[in-house]
Amino acid sequence: MTQYMKVPVERIAVIIGPGGKTKRDIEKRIKTEFTVDSSNGNIEFPEGGDPIQKMRTVDVLKAIGRGFSPEKAITLFDDEMLMLDIIDLSESTSTQKEQKRIKGRIIGRGGKTREIMEKLIGVHISVYGKTVSFIGTPEQNQIVRTAIDMLINGVNHGTVYNYLEKKHQDIMKRQIQDTYRNIEFVDDEKEDEDTQDDDGVQEDVNDTQESIDDMQEDIDN
């Protein structure tokens, strides 16, 4: 079945890329060509192809449409754990003025707040139009979503930064624990290999000793 999606018209040029390079790169990834209507932002996928890759492609194109650079959006192809999450600010604000204020809180002065979220939690964030979008693992996205909800609801930035710092420490602690587990697992495998090697060496020693004993018997006889 033919699949359709739509992106903002002003982002079509980014999806196509210089001389069509970005579009071609994406098509090579999914081994399927798609058509783009630059007049209305419609994108059409033909029938067939890998459905999972198509879903990934929709997310990549949607990410570009929501303000991400192609380089950041294409990371969705490279890691199956990464997901695109989008918050529609129009659902929690009633006027454009309020929307602008909330976007300012999320970005922060000189981009500070967005930068802190990206660095501490390890996500990519884009504030574009009426939306805030982020690319990360499900756990990372949930943390960022909570932080953004706090900012939307008026929680002061210091409290949000403390929350992010705590979550950052939790993530780092878990990563260290996972690393130690992997090291222990490798050590256990190495120990098993060493034991097997020792057994092999002992067998060789026994075989050699038997050969010496046989030779000695021949000499004696």
N, C-alpha and C positions, 0 to 999 in steps of 0.2 A: 504494500500500500504506500502511495506517495505521502510524504510527510512534509509539513509546512511549519515555518516559524517566522517570527518578525522581530527585527531589531530597529532601533532608532535610525532614521535615514542618514543622520550626520555621522554615524559610525560605519556605514557601508564602505567608505573609502579605506578605513583602517582594516576591515575584514579582507578586502581585496588586496591591499598592500601595493607598494611600488611596482608597476608593471605586472600586477597580478600575482606577485610572489607569495604573499601570505596565504591567499586562497589555494594556490597550487600546493604549497607545503602541507596544508590541512588535508587536501584531497589525496595526497600521497600517503598520508598517515592512515586514512580510512579506506584507501583504494576505491573510492567512489567520487564522482564529480557531482557538484551541486550548482544550482543556478541562483543568482542573486539579482533581484530587481532593485536597481539603485533609485528608482522613482518613488517607491513606497516602502522599502525596507524588507520586502518579502524574500524569504529564502526557501527553496524547494529542493527536497531530497528525492531521488528516484526510488522506485521499488527495488527490493533486494538488498544485498549487503549485510554486514554483521550488525544486528540490532543493538548490541552493547556498544560497539564503536559509534554507531549513530547517536545513541544517547549521550555518549561522551562528547561527540562533536557538537551536539545541540548546546551542551553546557559550555564548551569552549567559545562558541559563537555568541552565546548569551553573555558570557563574561566580557568578551570584547565589546558587546553592545552596552554593557553596564559600566564601561570606562576603563577596563583593564587593557594594558598593552598586550599585543599578541604573544610576546615572550612569556608574560606571567600567566595568561590564559592557557597557553599550550602545556603548562606544567600539569594540567588535568589529564593529559594523555600519558604523562610519564610516571605517575604514581596513582595506582588504583585506590589508594586510601584518601586521596584529596577529593574534596567536594566543594561545589559552589553553593553558597548560602546568600540569600537576598532579603533585606528588610525594606519594606515599602513604608517610607516615612509618612505618606499621605494617610495611612491607617491610624496614626497616632497624633497627627496635627490637623488643624482645621483651616489654617490660612497659610499662604505662601510666606508671609513674614515669620510665622512661627517655625515653618519648615526650614527657612534660612538660618534661624537662630539655633535650631537643633543641629543642623549640619555644621555650623560653626563650633558648637560644643564637641562634636565628634571629631572634627579635624583638629581643633585646638589652635592656639596662637602659633603661627609659623609652621603648622602641621605637627606640633608636638604630640598631641594626644594620639593621633593616628599612628605616628612613628613609634610611640611607646607600646601601643597594642601590637603592632607588627613585630617589633623586636623581642618583646617579652614572651609573646605567645607563638611567634613563628608563622604568622599568616600574611597574606596579601590583602589589602583593603582598598576599595574604591568607593568614593562618595561621588555619585553622578546623578543629576536630575533629582528625582524624588526617592532615590534608593541609596542604600548602603549595602555593598556586597563584599564578601570575603571568601577567600580560598584557603582551605586548611583541612585537617582531619576532622572527623565528627566531634572529637573532644575539644580541639582548638576552636572550632566554630561555635560550640556551645558556650565556651568561656567568653569569646568576643561578643556573642549575642547578648549574654547577661550584662557585660560591661556597657554595651550600647543602650540596652534597656535602662540601666541605671542613669546614664547620661540623659536620655530622653525624659526620664522621670524627675530630673532635677538634682540628682545626687551630686555633691561637689566632686571636683576632679581629684582632689587628694584621696578621698575614700575609694574612688574607682582605681587610682594608681596602686593603692595598697592591696586592693582585691587582685589586680593583675599580677603584682609582685608575688603574692602568696601562691597564686595559681602557677606562676613561672617556677617557683621553688618546688612545688608539688611535681610538676612535669620533670624538672631536672633530677629530683630525687628518684622518681620512678625510672628514668632513663639509666641512672647509675646502677640501680638495683637490677635492671634487666641486663646491663653490661656484665655485672658480677655473675649473674646466673649463667650467661653465655660462656664466661671464662671458666666457671666451675664445670660446665658441661664439656667444654673442650678438654679441660684437665682430666676429667673422668675418662673421656675417650682415649686420651694420650696414655693414661695409666693402663687401660685395657690393652692398648697396642704394645706398650712396653712389656706387659705380662706375657702377651703372645710371643713377642720377640725373644724374651728370656726362655720360654718353653722351647722355642725353635732352636735356640743356641744349645740348650741342654740336650736336645735330641741329637744335634750334630756331634756334640761331645761324646754322647753314648755310642753313636755309630762309629766314630773314630776309634774309641776305645775297643769296641768289638773287633774292628779291623786289625788293630794292633795285637789283640789276643789271638786272633786266627793266625796271623803271621808268626807269632811266637810258637804256636802249636806246630806249625809246619817246620820251623827250625828245629824244634825239639825232636820231631819225628825223623 
